[in-house]
Amino acid sequence: MIAFADIKELMDMPIVRQMLADCVFDSSPEVMAFEIGKYRANDDMLFKGYFVDGELVGICGFEEHKNRVEILHISVLKTKQHKGIGRAMVSVLHKRYGKVIETETKDETVEFYRKCGFETTAMQKYNVRRWVCVLAAPDPLNKANLKENTNRIHFDGESNVADRYRVRDHKASNGGQYFGKTDSN
């Protein structure tokens, strides 16, 4: 089963913090605390986890605007990369919200967005080259296919994710035990 669920309450878990650290410019403790604080203080900033068979394998932080969705952070566990998970998260956002998707990225990750169908434009920011990436809104004439494909993903709204899914902390000092309820709890 695949799920895309709110995980703001899990942002302090080492596995979530590591994935977030992998996609921020500066992963110092101060910057990480600042980034996590922004999500917690702003209800418009969503932070979702992508689960495959109950295991958290990716994160996506984004903000929905009137005419677009802005990806703020997206990351996949290093052991699960190059398996289509990042692309699947982008696809879920595209289908779920039906809007233009925008993000800004660095040289090292621009190719990922290109492979997902984003148009990319270089710019200068922070004295380095950055990329603005834009994915056009889905074709409104193809709404039936969007709904059919979106229904294959379970969107978990307000439930407590830790209680519904196994969240494995691969870096935990507890030997990587599952947190929350599992099928055996």
C-alpha positions in Angstrom: 0.0 0.0 0.0 1.2 3.5 -0.8 0.2 6.5 1.3 1.0 10.2 1.3 0.3 11.5 4.8 0.9 14.5 7.0 3.9 13.9 9.2 4.4 17.3 10.9 4.2 15.6 14.3 7.1 13.3 13.3 9.6 16.0 12.2 11.8 15.4 15.3 12.5 11.8 14.3 16.0 11.2 13.2 14.9 9.6 9.9 12.7 12.6 9.0 15.4 15.1 10.1 18.0 13.3 8.0 15.8 13.4 4.8 15.1 17.1 5.4 18.8 17.7 6.0 19.6 16.1 2.7 17.6 18.8 0.8 18.5 22.0 2.6 21.4 24.3 1.8 22.7 24.4 5.3 21.9 21.4 7.6 23.3 23.0 10.8 21.2 22.4 13.9 20.2 26.1 13.9 19.0 26.0 10.3 17.2 22.7 10.8 15.4 24.1 13.9 14.4 27.1 11.8 13.1 25.0 8.9 11.1 22.7 11.2 9.8 25.7 13.1 8.5 27.3 9.9 6.4 24.2 9.1 5.0 24.0 12.6 4.1 27.7 12.8 2.5 27.9 9.4 -0.6 25.8 8.7 -0.3 26.6 5.0 3.0 24.8 4.8 2.3 21.1 4.5 4.8 18.3 5.3 4.0 14.9 4.0 5.6 11.5 4.2 5.5 9.0 1.4 5.0 5.5 2.7 5.4 2.2 0.8 4.0 -0.8 2.6 4.0 1.2 5.8 7.6 2.3 5.6 8.5 6.0 5.4 10.7 6.3 2.3 10.3 10.0 1.3 9.3 13.4 2.5 7.8 16.4 0.7 7.3 19.9 2.2 5.2 22.2 0.1 2.8 25.2 0.2 -0.4 25.4 -1.8 -1.1 28.9 -3.3 -4.1 30.0 -5.3 -2.8 29.0 -8.7 0.2 26.8 -7.9 1.9 24.4 -5.5 5.4 25.3 -4.4 7.7 22.4 -3.4 9.9 23.6 -0.5 11.7 20.4 0.3 11.6 16.9 -1.3 13.8 14.0 -0.3 14.0 10.2 -0.5 15.9 7.8 1.7 19.3 7.3 0.2 18.7 3.5 0.2 15.5 4.0 -1.8 16.7 6.6 -4.4 16.6 5.9 -8.1 13.4 3.8 -7.7 10.8 6.4 -8.8 9.8 7.5 -5.4 10.7 11.2 -5.8 8.9 11.2 -9.2 5.9 9.5 -7.6 5.7 12.3 -5.0 5.7 15.0 -7.7 3.1 13.0 -9.6 0.8 12.8 -6.5 1.1 16.5 -6.0 0.4 17.2 -9.6 -2.7 15.0 -9.7 -4.0 15.8 -6.2 -3.9 19.6 -6.6 -4.2 20.0 -10.3 -2.1 23.1 -10.4 1.2 24.4 -11.7 4.1 23.1 -9.5 7.1 25.3 -8.9 10.3 24.9 -7.0 13.8 26.2 -6.8 16.8 23.9 -6.8 20.6 23.6 -7.2 22.7 22.3 -10.1 23.0 18.8 -8.4 19.3 18.2 -8.5 17.9 20.1 -11.5 18.1 16.9 -13.7 15.6 15.2 -11.4 13.1 17.9 -12.1 13.7 17.8 -15.8 13.1 14.0 -15.8 9.7 14.8 -14.0 8.8 17.1 -16.9 9.6 20.5 -15.3 10.8 23.4 -17.5 13.9 24.8 -15.9 15.5 28.3 -16.0 18.8 29.2 -14.5 19.2 32.3 -12.3 21.8 33.8 -10.0 21.0 33.7 -6.3 23.2 33.6 -3.2 26.2 34.1 -5.6 25.6 30.7 -7.1 23.5 29.3 -10.0 20.1 28.2 -9.0 17.2 26.8 -11.1 13.6 27.8 -11.2 11.6 24.7 -12.1 8.0 24.8 -13.3 5.7 21.9 -14.2 2.5 22.9 -16.1 -0.9 22.2 -14.6 -2.4 18.9 -15.7 -4.6 18.9 -18.8 -8.1 19.8 -17.5 -9.6 17.7 -20.3 -8.1 14.6 -18.8 -9.7 14.9 -15.3 -11.1 11.4 -15.4 -7.6 9.9 -15.7 -6.3 12.1 -13.0 -9.0 11.0 -10.6 -8.6 7.4 -11.5 -4.8 7.5 -10.9 -5.0 9.6 -7.8 -7.5 7.1 -6.2 -4.7 4.5 -6.1 -2.8 6.5 -3.5 -4.2 6.7 0.0 -4.2 10.3 1.2 -4.2 10.4 5.0 -5.7 13.6 6.3 -5.9 14.4 10.0 -5.1 11.0 11.4 -2.2 10.3 13.6 0.3 8.9 11.2 2.5 7.4 13.9 -0.4 5.3 15.0 -1.4 4.2 11.5 1.9 3.4 9.8 5.2 1.9 10.8 7.8 4.7 10.8 11.2 3.1 10.8 14.1 5.1 12.1 17.1 3.6 10.3 19.6 5.8 12.2 18.0 5.4 15.6 20.1 4.2 18.6 17.3 1.8 19.4 18.4 -0.5 16.6 16.0 0.8 14.0 12.8 -0.3 15.7 9.5 0.7 14.3 7.7 3.6 16.0 4.0 3.7 16.4 1.6 0.8 15.8 2.5 -2.0 13.4 0.4 -4.9 12.3 1.7 -6.9 15.2 0.8 -4.2 17.9 
